Amino acid sequence: MKALARGWSVLIPAALVLGGCGWFGGSKSLPAGSASDVVRARAAETAPAATPRTAASPPPAQDSKDILDRVVAVVNNEAITLIELLESMAYYLHESRQPVPKDGEQALKERLLERLVEQRLQLQEAEREKIVVDEGEITEELADVVKRAGVKSQAELEGMVKAQGLTMEGVKKRLQEQIKIRKVVRRKVMLRTSVTEEEIELYLLENRDKLETGLGFRARHILISPRPPAAESDWEAARQKAEEVWGMVRVGQDFAELARKYSQDPAAAAGGDLGVMKQGELAPEIEAQILRIRPGEAAGPFRTRLGYHIFKLEWKETLTDQALAQTKQQIRDILFRQKYQGRLDAWLRELKQRAIIEIRL
């Protein structure tokens, strides 16, 4: 049981380092004993088959120290024990609130063990880089934990920690490790990641249509439809009428008046006004015809299954000035995240390639 109590000192902080779980992730605290039950159950499942007992044989310990301290991985001569893995698994199960299928449990263990290995490699790299964490940084981090845990003071947090069978010393140790990892990642990855203006402009050029989705525009519309039953001759008559009206538009006659007189669209009474719309709301083939026009100009006739369309674009929003600056900042963030993740993955692969790692799961 001592082994389990000693291991609890890494339970909540390990979840924090591995992805912001538990109190440190802002979720409700783990009910006392629930994670312990999971750890004990998993340990029992992992234990070797029991040997027959004689009447004189003492009963086996519920939490065998040998089982809990069993090494499941070695990373450059540093061991990762079964209890560390089981605690990570207990928190994963608590946070996800979903049972792990029996056929998927081994895969989950392997994935969590890989994350523990990566964590250990990063801590070892921090040691090589002589990265230090002062007491003030831990105090500041602990204050943030108090805030996110929804408690009023560090003393109240300490009471919650003790109720879980943890110690504040263990919590502070894991906070120190988290800060170390953050610092080494910043030095090795973040500070070596940058985005150039050329990359932003290229992304803007290649994705302008998508980025402009949602911007507003206002247009007018004239529709000339063929008479039923819409035989080919009816379509031809509609085309000729549309060309006639288009000619009136081209010589400068008032578009709104022409719409009221000739359009067969419901918006005819409003001078063909479609109102303010957002890019992406109309059928793509129609919207493309409208947005290719410069504001104040008209285009047509354009045929669809409804008939022949003539459009006039009153105005449209574009990525200019403040909107363009905001969009460029969003692009910078997108590209930075992509490059950062790629560099982080490459760095972790490099650490693994240089390391001596033995998996014993």
C-alpha angles and dihedrals in degrees: 000000000000089000091055093047090050090049093052088073088075098042106092096027091049088057089050094052092045096052117323100280132156121019091341091061093054096251127126117286118264111261110251112268098009096103089040089056090052092048092049092047093049091045090052091051090050094048119106118256113287119253120229112272128220123217089259095050115106117237114264118257114259092227107035112206090213091055096046093045094048110130113240097175140011120209113189091328093315116117129224110202132213092249091058090053094045092049091052088050092048091055092045090054092047095049097043092044089209128111117242113241111242091238090053100045096089091050090051092051091050092050094048091046090053089054091050090051091051090049091052092048091052092050090050090050089051089055091051089050089051091235112175133193120209126213092252092061091052091048091051092048091048090052088055090051090053090052095048093044090059095235127133101230146007088254090059090048090051089054090053090048093051091048087061092052092254133126129227088230089060092047092051091048091056092045087054090052091049091052090048092052091048091051096048092047089051091051098042101034118009099048089049094053120088140158122217128215089242090058090050093050092048092050090048091051094048096044104031094119092054093044092052092053107119096029114127132248139169126214143168125225140203119192124194110188128191117249117253133299081033099218119175090268090054091052090050091051090050091050092052091049091049091051089050092052091043089056090055090051092050093054090054106262115156108278094207093053092047089051092052091049103041112014120106093196121110088243091063093098089058092052091265092297110162091188127225111327136177122238108260096036099095128063106283096239092052096042091050090056091051098044095049088066120088115239111277094024132102135215137191176343096249120171126223132155088277096056137264120336131203116191136193121193112216097183142325136198117244137188097269137132112343095003090053092048091051091047092050090052090051089050090049090053092048094049093044092053091049094049093041093053091047092050092045091052091048092049092050090049089052092051090051093048091053094044132082104232125179119186115203100172 
